[in-house]
């Protein structure tokens, strides 16, 4: 599975990371990494920049837009935008069940799962004041429902996700905490959801408002072009269009707004 180049300049390389691929690895025998693909001499991704600086990271199971800085200076400029929460990231996901709202603000704190802290990187959401996590940090995700349907006759919802903060596994944990685990998320379904060929979370659009080189990079819709999904999916109701670039950006405009008349809102926090 190759790594598609979406954009390149003297300062940045932006790629479309496939699902089930590491960014890098300490194992010299592990060849299925973004770093290894870039290092191949005959690769269209080959660059003289060494080392590369990953200004954002995606989970092994997550696909989509990933920005890599070629210089320390570029990494510093991009890093400051992430630290100040001036970047905008939009993910397309498919979750189990039909959500009963249009827009949700998910504000559960996120921390390391105390039951697995010594053996994995599994996280947990603090869904009530009595929740026990080793240490939690504030986290905030916005969710916009796009389409309801059925995958292998089971109800699912296509959603747009916008992380306001950037905690480990935040989108996966927050979806699970609302009762709508991402389709194919083996870890946060408690190892139950293993049948789908992938986890359905894709970083579709990244906006970096750099002064000298503003970036707005977007991939095509990732799921319905794959017959392994489309042949098993039946649409029920399109709540808002999203499959073209223009329609997806219009959905992004909706999720960016604090409030829009006519939409059903829901807030999830530990005070529920």
C-alpha positions as CSV (number, residue, x, y, z in Angstrom):
1,X,0.0,0.0,0.0
2,X,1.6,3.3,-1.1
3,X,1.7,6.7,0.4
4,X,0.2,9.4,-1.8
5,X,1.8,12.9,-1.9
6,X,-0.8,15.6,-1.6
7,X,1.5,18.7,-1.4
8,X,5.1,19.6,-1.3
9,X,7.2,22.7,-1.0
10,X,10.6,23.6,0.3
11,X,9.2,23.6,3.9
12,X,6.5,20.9,4.0
13,X,5.5,17.5,2.7
14,X,1.9,16.6,3.1
15,X,0.9,13.0,2.5
16,X,-2.3,10.8,2.6
17,X,-1.4,8.1,5.1
18,X,-3.0,4.7,4.5
19,X,-4.8,2.9,7.3
20,X,-2.9,0.2,9.2
21,X,0.5,1.9,8.7
22,X,2.9,3.1,11.3
23,X,4.5,6.6,11.0
24,X,7.8,5.2,12.1
25,X,9.2,2.2,14.1
26,X,12.2,1.3,16.2
27,X,12.1,-2.2,14.5
28,X,14.5,-2.2,11.6
29,X,12.6,-5.0,10.0
30,X,9.3,-3.0,9.9
31,X,9.0,-1.8,6.4
32,X,5.3,-0.7,6.5
33,X,5.9,2.9,7.8
34,X,5.5,6.4,6.3
35,X,9.2,7.0,7.1
36,X,10.3,3.9,5.1
37,X,8.2,4.9,2.1
38,X,9.7,8.3,2.0
39,X,13.2,6.9,2.3
40,X,12.9,4.6,-0.7
41,X,15.2,5.9,-3.4
42,X,12.7,5.3,-6.2
43,X,9.8,6.8,-4.3
44,X,7.9,9.8,-5.5
45,X,8.1,10.9,-1.9
46,X,11.9,11.0,-1.7
47,X,13.3,14.1,-0.2
48,X,16.7,15.4,0.8
49,X,15.4,16.7,4.1
50,X,16.9,14.7,6.9
51,X,15.6,14.3,9.5
52,X,11.9,14.9,8.8
53,X,9.8,16.5,11.5
54,X,6.3,15.1,12.0
55,X,4.3,18.1,13.1
56,X,1.2,15.9,13.7
57,X,0.6,12.2,14.2
58,X,-2.1,9.7,13.2
59,X,-2.8,6.4,14.9
60,X,-1.8,3.2,13.1
61,X,-5.4,2.5,12.2
62,X,-6.2,6.1,11.1
63,X,-5.8,7.2,7.5
64,X,-5.6,10.6,6.0
65,X,-3.8,14.0,5.8
66,X,-0.5,14.2,7.6
67,X,1.9,17.1,7.5
68,X,5.6,16.7,7.7
69,X,8.1,19.6,8.1
70,X,11.4,19.5,6.2
71,X,13.2,21.9,8.4
72,X,13.4,22.8,12.1
73,X,12.2,26.3,11.3
74,X,9.1,25.0,9.5
75,X,8.4,22.5,12.3
76,X,8.6,25.3,14.8
77,X,6.1,27.5,12.9
78,X,3.6,24.7,12.4
79,X,4.1,23.5,16.0
80,X,3.2,26.9,17.4
81,X,-0.1,26.8,15.5
82,X,-1.0,23.4,16.9
83,X,0.0,24.6,20.4
84,X,-2.2,27.7,20.1
85,X,-5.1,25.6,18.6
86,X,-5.1,27.7,15.5
87,X,-5.1,24.7,13.1
88,X,-8.3,23.1,12.0
89,X,-8.6,19.4,11.5
90,X,-11.6,17.6,10.1
91,X,-12.1,13.8,10.2
92,X,-14.7,11.6,8.5
93,X,-15.8,8.7,10.5
94,X,-18.4,6.0,10.6
95,X,-19.8,5.1,14.0
96,X,-22.0,2.3,15.2
97,X,-25.7,3.1,15.8
98,X,-27.8,6.0,14.6
99,X,-27.0,9.2,16.6
100,X,-30.0,11.1,17.9
101,X,-28.7,14.6,17.4
102,X,-27.3,16.8,14.6
103,X,-24.3,18.4,16.5
104,X,-22.6,17.3,19.7
105,X,-20.0,18.9,21.8
106,X,-18.1,16.0,23.6
107,X,-16.2,17.4,26.6
108,X,-15.2,14.4,28.6
109,X,-11.7,14.6,30.0
110,X,-9.3,11.9,28.7
111,X,-6.6,10.0,30.5
112,X,-4.7,6.7,30.6
113,X,-7.0,3.7,31.4
114,X,-5.9,2.6,34.8
115,X,-6.8,-1.0,34.1
116,X,-4.3,-1.2,31.2
117,X,-1.8,1.5,32.1
118,X,1.2,-0.9,32.4
119,X,0.6,-2.9,29.2
120,X,-0.9,-0.6,26.5
121,X,-1.7,3.0,25.4
122,X,-5.4,2.6,25.8
123,X,-7.1,5.8,27.0
124,X,-10.4,6.3,28.9
125,X,-12.9,9.2,29.1
126,X,-14.0,10.6,32.4
127,X,-17.7,10.3,31.9
128,X,-18.7,11.2,35.5
129,X,-17.2,12.8,38.6
130,X,-16.8,9.3,40.0
131,X,-14.8,8.0,37.0
132,X,-11.3,6.8,37.9
133,X,-8.4,7.5,35.6
134,X,-4.8,7.8,36.6
135,X,-4.6,11.3,35.3
136,X,-6.9,13.2,32.9
137,X,-6.7,16.3,30.7
138,X,-9.4,18.4,29.3
139,X,-10.6,17.3,25.9
140,X,-13.2,18.6,23.4
141,X,-14.5,17.2,20.2
142,X,-17.3,18.4,17.9
143,X,-19.4,15.9,16.0
144,X,-21.8,16.6,13.1
145,X,-24.1,13.8,11.8
146,X,-23.9,13.5,8.0
147,X,-25.8,10.3,7.0
148,X,-27.5,7.3,8.5
149,X,-27.4,3.9,7.0
150,X,-26.7,0.2,7.6
151,X,-23.5,-1.7,7.3
152,X,-24.1,-5.4,7.0
153,X,-27.6,-4.7,8.3
154,X,-26.4,-3.0,11.4
155,X,-27.2,0.7,12.0
156,X,-24.3,3.2,11.4
157,X,-23.9,6.9,11.1
158,X,-21.4,8.8,8.9
159,X,-20.1,11.7,11.0
160,X,-17.8,14.7,10.7
161,X,-15.4,15.0,13.6
162,X,-13.5,18.1,14.6
163,X,-11.0,17.8,17.5
164,X,-10.7,21.1,19.4
165,X,-7.9,19.6,21.6
166,X,-5.4,16.9,20.6
167,X,-5.3,14.1,23.2
168,X,-4.1,10.6,22.4
169,X,-7.0,8.5,20.8
170,X,-9.3,11.5,21.6
171,X,-11.8,10.9,18.7
172,X,-11.9,7.2,19.3
173,X,-12.4,7.6,23.0
174,X,-15.0,10.3,22.7
175,X,-17.1,8.4,20.2
176,X,-17.0,5.3,22.4
177,X,-18.0,7.4,25.4
178,X,-21.2,8.6,23.7
179,X,-22.2,5.0,23.0
180,X,-21.2,5.2,19.3
181,X,-17.9,3.4,18.8
182,X,-16.1,3.9,15.5
183,X,-16.8,1.1,13.1
184,X,-13.9,-1.3,13.1
185,X,-12.3,0.1,16.3
186,X,-11.1,-3.1,17.8
187,X,-9.6,-1.5,20.9
188,X,-12.5,0.7,22.0
189,X,-15.1,-1.8,21.2
190,X,-13.4,-4.0,23.8
191,X,-12.0,-6.3,21.0
192,X,-15.5,-7.1,19.7
193,X,-15.6,-5.1,16.4
194,X,-13.1,-7.1,14.4
195,X,-15.1,-8.0,11.2
196,X,-14.6,-4.7,9.2
197,X,-11.5,-4.5,7.1
198,X,-10.4,-1.3,8.7
199,X,-11.2,1.3,11.4
200,X,-13.4,4.0,9.8
201,X,-11.6,7.2,10.8
202,X,-10.0,9.3,8.1
203,X,-8.3,12.7,8.5
204,X,-9.9,14.4,5.5
205,X,-8.9,18.0,5.8
206,X,-6.1,20.0,7.5
207,X,-5.9,23.8,7.6
208,X,-2.7,25.4,8.7
209,X,-2.9,29.2,8.7
210,X,0.8,29.8,8.2
211,X,1.6,33.5,7.4
212,X,4.1,32.7,4.6
213,X,2.5,29.5,3.3
214,X,-1.1,29.0,4.3
215,X,-2.2,25.4,3.8
216,X,-5.6,23.9,3.2
217,X,-5.1,20.3,2.2
218,X,-8.0,17.8,1.6
219,X,-8.3,14.2,0.4
220,X,-11.2,12.8,-1.6
221,X,-13.9,11.0,0.3
222,X,-12.2,7.8,1.5
223,X,-14.8,5.1,2.2
224,X,-17.4,4.8,-0.5
225,X,-14.8,4.4,-3.3
226,X,-13.7,1.1,-1.6
227,X,-16.0,-1.8,-2.6
228,X,-15.2,-3.5,0.7
229,X,-17.3,-0.9,2.4
230,X,-19.7,0.3,-0.3
231,X,-20.9,-3.2,-1.2
232,X,-21.9,-3.8,2.4
233,X,-23.5,-0.3,3.1
234,X,-27.0,0.8,2.5
235,X,-27.9,4.5,2.9
236,X,-31.0,5.4,4.8
237,X,-31.0,9.2,5.0
238,X,-28.5,11.8,3.9
239,X,-28.7,14.6,6.5
240,X,-26.2,16.8,4.7
241,X,-24.1,16.3,1.6
242,X,-20.4,15.7,2.1
243,X,-19.0,13.4,-0.6
244,X,-17.6,16.2,-2.9
245,X,-14.9,18.7,-1.8
246,X,-17.4,21.6,-1.9
247,X,-20.0,19.8,0.1
248,X,-17.5,18.6,2.6
249,X,-16.2,22.2,3.1
250,X,-19.8,23.3,3.6
251,X,-20.2,20.7,6.3
252,X,-17.0,22.0,7.9
253,X,-18.5,25.5,7.9
254,X,-21.4,24.2,9.9
255,X,-19.3,22.4,12.5
256,X,-17.1,25.5,12.9
257,X,-20.1,27.6,14.0
258,X,-21.0,27.9,17.7
259,X,-24.7,27.5,16.9
260,X,-27.0,27.3,14.0
261,X,-30.8,27.6,14.1
262,X,-32.7,24.4,13.3
263,X,-30.1,21.9,14.4
264,X,-30.5,19.5,17.4
265,X,-27.6,20.0,19.8
266,X,-26.3,17.7,22.5
267,X,-23.5,18.3,25.1
268,X,-21.6,15.3,26.6
269,X,-19.7,16.0,29.8
270,X,-19.1,14.5,33.2
271,X,-22.0,16.5,34.6
272,X,-24.5,14.6,32.5
